[in-house]
Amino acid sequence: MNFISTFIVWSWLLCIGLIAPASLPAGGAQESIIQNRTNNIGSPIIALKEFNLLSSASNDSSVLTRVKQGTPVSVIKVWVGFDSSKWLLVNVLCQNFDQLFYRRGWVNIRES
C-alpha cells in the first residue's frame, strides 16, 4: 500500500513538472502575439486619387512618376517624419510603352 501511494505521488509530481512549464510564457503552449498579427503592409491598396511618386521622403525631392487613380499600390514601409508627417514607401506597377515594371518611391499621405 505504501508503494502504491508513493507511486501515485511521484507520478503526479512528474506530470505537474512536465505539463506546467508548457503553459508558461516561455513554453510551447502559449502562442506569440506576433504570429496572430496580420501583416497589412505589403498587401495592395487602390489609389483613390492621382499623386506624385517621389524619389525620397522629402517635399523637395524629384518626381519619379505620376500615379493614376485606381492603380494598385503596395505599401512597403511607413515612416513618420520629424514634422509628424507620414510617408509611405510604396511599390507601383507602371507601364512604359509595352513593358510593365515596378517603380518604388515615397508618398506623403498628409498632402496627397
Residue, then its C-alpha position, 0 to 999 in steps of 0.5 A: m500500500n505504501f508503494i502504491s501511494t508513493f507511486i501515485v505521488w511521484s507520478w503526479l509530481l512528474c506530470i505537474g513538472l512536465i505539463a506546467p512549464a508548457s503553459l508558461p510564457a516561455g513554453g510551447a503552449q502559449e502562442s506569440i502575439i506576433q504570429n496572430r498579427t496580420n501583416n497589412i503592409g505589403s498587401p495592395i491598396i487602390a489609389l483613390k486619387e492621382f499623386n506624385l511618386l517621389s524619389s525620397a521622403s522629402n517635399d523637395s525631392s524629384v518626381l519619379t512618376r505620376v500615379k493614376q487613380g485606381t492603380p494598385v499600390s503596395v505599401i512597403k514601409v511607413w515612416v513618420g517624419f520629424d514634422s509628424s508627417k507620414w510617408l509611405l514607401v510604396n511599390v507601383l506597377c507602371q507601364n512604359f510603352d509595352q513593358l510593365f515594371y515596378r517603380r518604388g518611391w515615397v508618398n506623403i499621405r498628409e498632402s496627397 
